[in-house]
Amino acid sequence: MKRTISLLLMIFVLSACSGDRGPMGPQGPEGPAGVNILGQVFEVNVNFTSANDYSAVFDIPEDIEVFESDAVMVYWLEDVIPDSTGPIDVWSPLPSIFYLSNGIASYDFNHTFLDVNIFLDGNLSLSSLPEELRLDQIFRIALIPADFAEIHENFQTMNYEDLEDLFKTYNQDFEIKDFKN
């Protein structure tokens, strides 16, 4: 009996889901234009020498618009792995730290919304570093669009220890539900 009812219910559901849907209604209004926000990436080659004080500053290309709120990340091309489809780049985020027998060295960076400074730093003589760590180093600079978070006008006067007050500040309904077994 259960099987018969289940079979009849299934036939009813399947037959209700098929068939003509009738004429299509008019197309709705066009929505607002979307925003296509993509990060921008460019690569630079650096030779760290005493002549450039083991540092290189790169202007952000003029065709890339950067705002103060945007995030900047820098990656070092650490290795290239052979593959049947072609070489695969291995990128490491900065800072990248090297623990050597005579001290510690690192690639690091700082930036403005106009330029990026990539530098070699350490607690040892940077000229003592092997050439493979100082010369012909490839870095990828990624510019990631971002907006500053909107700060509530009462941000500095809010009582963050009082959850009820915090919710009221943001006009949120506040109710603590007690879930007892």
C-alpha positions as CSV (number, residue, x, y, z in Angstrom):
1,M,0.0,0.0,0.0
2,K,2.8,2.4,0.9
3,R,4.5,1.6,-2.4
4,T,1.3,2.3,-4.4
5,I,0.8,5.7,-2.7
6,S,4.5,6.6,-3.2
7,L,4.2,5.6,-6.9
8,L,1.0,7.6,-7.4
9,L,2.6,10.6,-5.6
10,M,5.7,10.4,-7.8
11,I,3.6,10.2,-11.0
12,F,1.5,13.2,-9.9
13,V,4.7,15.3,-9.1
14,L,6.3,14.4,-12.4
15,S,3.3,15.2,-14.5
16,A,2.8,18.5,-12.7
17,C,6.4,19.5,-13.5
18,S,6.1,18.9,-17.3
19,G,4.1,20.5,-20.0
20,D,3.7,23.9,-21.6
21,R,4.4,26.9,-19.4
22,G,2.3,29.2,-21.4
23,P,3.3,32.4,-23.2
24,M,6.4,34.2,-21.9
25,G,5.8,37.6,-20.3
26,P,7.4,40.9,-21.4
27,Q,11.1,41.4,-20.7
28,G,11.7,43.4,-17.5
29,P,13.7,46.7,-17.4
30,E,17.4,46.6,-17.8
31,G,19.3,46.6,-14.5
32,P,22.0,49.1,-13.5
33,A,25.4,48.8,-15.1
34,G,27.6,46.4,-13.2
35,V,31.0,47.2,-11.9
36,N,33.8,45.1,-13.2
37,I,36.6,45.4,-10.6
38,L,39.7,43.4,-11.3
39,G,43.0,43.6,-9.7
40,Q,46.0,44.6,-11.8
41,V,49.4,42.7,-11.8
42,F,52.7,43.7,-13.2
43,E,56.2,42.1,-12.9
44,V,59.6,43.7,-12.3
45,N,63.2,42.5,-12.4
46,V,65.5,43.6,-9.6
47,N,69.3,43.5,-9.1
48,F,70.1,44.2,-5.4
49,T,73.5,45.8,-5.2
50,S,75.4,48.3,-3.0
51,A,74.9,50.9,-5.8
52,N,71.1,50.9,-5.3
53,D,71.4,50.3,-1.6
54,Y,69.8,46.9,-2.1
55,S,66.5,48.5,-3.0
56,A,64.5,49.4,-6.1
57,V,61.5,51.7,-6.4
58,F,59.0,51.1,-9.2
59,D,56.3,53.5,-10.3
60,I,52.9,52.0,-10.7
61,P,52.2,52.2,-14.5
62,E,50.1,55.2,-15.5
63,D,47.4,53.0,-17.1
64,I,46.7,51.5,-13.7
65,E,44.5,53.6,-11.4
66,V,45.3,53.1,-7.7
67,F,43.6,54.6,-4.7
68,E,45.0,55.0,-1.2
69,S,42.6,52.3,0.0
70,D,43.8,49.7,-2.5
71,A,45.8,46.7,-1.2
72,V,49.3,46.1,-2.6
73,M,50.9,42.7,-2.5
74,V,54.3,41.6,-3.7
75,Y,55.4,38.1,-4.6
76,W,58.9,36.8,-5.3
77,L,59.4,34.2,-8.1
78,E,61.0,31.6,-5.9
79,D,61.3,28.8,-8.4
80,V,60.2,27.5,-11.7
81,I,59.1,23.8,-11.9
82,P,59.2,21.9,-15.1
83,D,55.9,20.3,-16.3
84,S,54.7,18.5,-19.3
85,T,52.5,21.5,-20.2
86,G,55.3,24.0,-19.7
87,P,57.1,25.6,-16.8
88,I,55.1,26.4,-13.6
89,D,56.1,29.5,-11.6
90,V,56.2,29.3,-7.8
91,W,55.4,32.6,-6.2
92,S,56.1,33.4,-2.5
93,P,54.5,36.4,-0.7
94,L,56.8,39.0,0.8
95,P,58.4,39.2,3.2
96,S,60.4,36.1,2.3
97,I,63.0,35.3,5.0
98,F,66.3,33.4,4.5
99,Y,68.0,31.8,7.5
100,L,71.7,31.6,6.5
101,S,74.7,30.3,8.5
102,N,76.0,33.9,8.9
103,G,72.6,35.6,9.6
104,I,69.1,36.3,8.4
105,A,68.1,38.2,5.2
106,S,64.7,38.9,3.7
107,Y,63.0,40.4,0.7
108,D,60.4,43.0,1.8
109,F,58.5,45.9,0.5
110,N,56.6,49.1,1.3
111,H,54.4,51.2,-1.0
112,T,52.3,54.3,-1.6
113,F,49.5,54.5,-4.1
114,L,52.1,55.8,-6.6
115,D,55.0,53.4,-6.2
116,V,56.4,50.2,-4.7
117,N,59.7,49.9,-3.0
118,I,61.2,46.3,-2.9
119,F,64.3,45.9,-0.8
120,L,66.7,43.3,0.6
121,D,67.2,43.5,4.4
122,G,69.1,41.5,7.0
123,N,71.4,41.4,10.0
124,L,74.4,40.5,7.9
125,S,76.5,42.2,5.2
126,L,74.1,42.1,2.2
127,S,77.1,42.0,-0.1
128,S,77.9,38.6,1.3
129,L,74.7,37.1,0.0
130,P,75.1,34.8,-3.0
131,E,74.4,36.3,-6.3
132,E,71.4,34.0,-6.9
133,L,69.6,35.9,-4.0
134,R,70.7,39.4,-5.1
135,L,70.7,39.5,-8.9
136,D,68.0,39.0,-11.5
137,Q,65.2,38.6,-9.1
138,I,61.6,38.7,-10.5
139,F,58.8,40.1,-8.4
140,R,55.1,40.2,-9.2
141,I,53.2,43.3,-7.8
142,A,49.4,42.8,-7.4
143,L,47.2,45.8,-6.9
144,I,43.9,44.8,-5.4
145,P,41.0,47.3,-5.4
146,A,39.4,48.0,-2.0
147,D,37.3,50.6,-0.3
148,F,37.9,52.0,3.1
149,A,35.2,50.7,5.5
150,E,32.6,53.3,6.4
151,I,33.1,54.3,10.0
152,H,30.0,54.9,12.0
153,E,29.7,58.5,13.4
154,N,29.5,57.1,16.9
155,F,32.5,54.8,16.4
156,Q,34.7,56.3,19.1
157,T,31.9,56.8,21.7
158,M,30.2,53.4,21.4
159,N,30.3,51.0,24.4
160,Y,31.7,47.8,22.8
161,E,31.3,45.9,26.1
162,D,27.5,46.3,26.0
163,L,26.2,44.1,23.2
164,E,22.7,45.6,23.6
165,D,24.0,49.2,23.1
166,L,26.1,48.1,20.2
167,F,23.1,46.6,18.4
168,K,21.0,49.7,19.1
169,T,23.7,51.9,17.6
170,Y,23.4,50.1,14.4
171,N,19.6,50.0,14.5
172,Q,19.5,46.2,14.8
173,D,16.9,44.3,16.6
174,F,18.4,42.9,19.8
175,E,17.1,39.8,21.4
176,I,19.1,37.1,23.2
177,K,17.4,33.8,22.8
178,D,18.0,31.2,25.6
179,F,18.3,27.7,24.1
180,K,17.7,25.3,26.9
181,N,17.6,21.5,26.5
